[in-house]
Amino acid sequence: MSEAKPYYERHVFFCCNQRSDGRASCEDHGAAELRDYCKKQVKQLGLAAAGQVRVNMAGCLDRCEQGPVAVVYPEGVWYRYQNKADVDEIVEKHLRGGEPVARLRI
């Protein structure tokens, strides 16, 4: 039996959780805005299609204390990013070029 090819080459989940109990949350650092920015960049580069890249918002990924965080599958590479420049680097190097960004990995 052959292994099925994934629907997306890479699937990115941005934690956009906002906790109400005072604990650190990814949304404390503008995670939703940066997820929207990443999605826009992926679309502008022509990477947002079946068989390519999908960018999604996620609830709590249970790493908010390191946040904001995102994870790229199928590689399972976790990132801590801080700004649009970090997102640009993830998009260009990992999502487009296939090479994880070592300096942002957690």
C-alpha positions as CSV (number, residue, x, y, z in Angstrom):
1,M,0.0,0.0,0.0
2,S,1.5,3.4,-1.0
3,E,1.5,6.3,1.4
4,A,-0.9,9.1,0.6
5,K,0.6,12.4,-0.3
6,P,-0.5,15.2,2.2
7,Y,-3.0,17.7,0.9
8,Y,-0.6,20.5,1.8
9,E,3.2,20.3,1.5
10,R,3.4,22.4,4.7
11,H,0.8,23.4,7.2
12,V,1.5,26.3,9.6
13,F,-0.3,26.8,12.9
14,F,0.0,30.1,14.7
15,C,-1.1,29.9,18.4
16,C,-3.4,32.9,18.8
17,N,-4.6,32.0,22.3
18,Q,-5.6,34.6,24.8
19,R,-5.7,33.3,28.4
20,S,-8.0,35.0,30.8
21,D,-6.2,33.9,34.0
22,G,-3.2,36.2,33.8
23,R,-0.8,33.6,32.4
24,A,1.3,34.4,29.3
25,S,-0.6,34.1,26.0
26,C,0.6,34.2,22.4
27,E,-2.0,36.9,21.7
28,D,-0.3,39.1,24.3
29,H,2.3,39.6,21.5
30,G,0.0,40.2,18.5
31,A,0.0,36.6,17.3
32,A,-3.3,37.0,15.3
33,E,-2.0,40.0,13.4
34,L,1.3,38.3,12.6
35,R,-0.6,35.1,11.5
36,D,-2.7,37.3,9.1
37,Y,0.5,38.9,7.8
38,C,2.0,35.4,7.2
39,K,-1.1,34.3,5.4
40,K,-0.9,37.4,3.2
41,Q,2.7,36.9,2.4
42,V,2.1,33.2,1.5
43,K,-0.7,34.2,-0.9
44,Q,1.4,37.0,-2.5
45,L,4.2,34.5,-3.2
46,G,1.7,32.1,-4.9
47,L,2.3,29.4,-2.2
48,A,-1.3,29.2,-1.0
49,A,-2.8,26.4,-3.0
50,A,-3.7,22.7,-2.7
51,G,-0.4,20.8,-2.4
52,Q,1.5,23.9,-1.2
53,V,1.2,25.9,2.0
54,R,-1.7,26.5,4.4
55,V,-1.5,29.0,7.3
56,N,-4.0,28.6,10.1
57,M,-4.9,30.1,13.5
58,A,-4.8,27.6,16.4
59,G,-6.0,27.8,19.9
60,C,-3.6,27.1,22.7
61,L,-0.6,25.0,21.6
62,D,0.5,24.8,25.2
63,R,3.8,26.8,24.7
64,C,2.5,30.3,25.3
65,E,5.2,31.0,27.9
66,Q,7.7,30.9,25.0
67,G,5.4,32.8,22.7
68,P,4.3,33.9,20.4
69,V,4.8,30.5,18.8
70,A,4.0,28.7,15.5
71,V,4.6,25.2,14.3
72,V,5.2,23.9,10.8
73,Y,4.1,20.4,9.8
74,P,4.8,17.8,8.6
75,E,8.3,18.6,9.9
76,G,7.1,19.5,13.4
77,V,9.3,22.6,13.5
78,W,8.4,25.0,16.4
79,Y,9.2,28.7,16.1
80,R,9.2,31.7,18.4
81,Y,8.9,34.8,16.4
82,Q,8.6,38.5,17.4
83,N,7.8,40.6,14.3
84,K,7.1,40.7,10.6
85,A,10.8,40.3,9.8
86,D,10.9,37.0,11.6
87,V,7.7,35.9,9.8
88,D,9.2,37.0,6.5
89,E,12.3,34.8,7.2
90,I,10.2,31.8,8.1
91,V,8.1,32.3,4.9
92,E,11.1,32.7,2.6
93,K,13.5,30.2,4.1
94,H,11.2,27.4,5.4
95,L,7.9,27.6,3.6
96,R,9.4,28.6,0.2
97,G,12.9,27.2,0.4
98,G,12.4,24.1,2.6
99,E,15.1,25.1,5.2
100,P,14.0,25.6,8.8
101,V,15.2,28.9,10.4
102,A,17.6,27.8,13.1
103,R,17.7,31.1,15.0
104,L,13.9,31.1,15.6
105,R,13.5,27.4,16.5
106,I,12.4,26.4,20.0
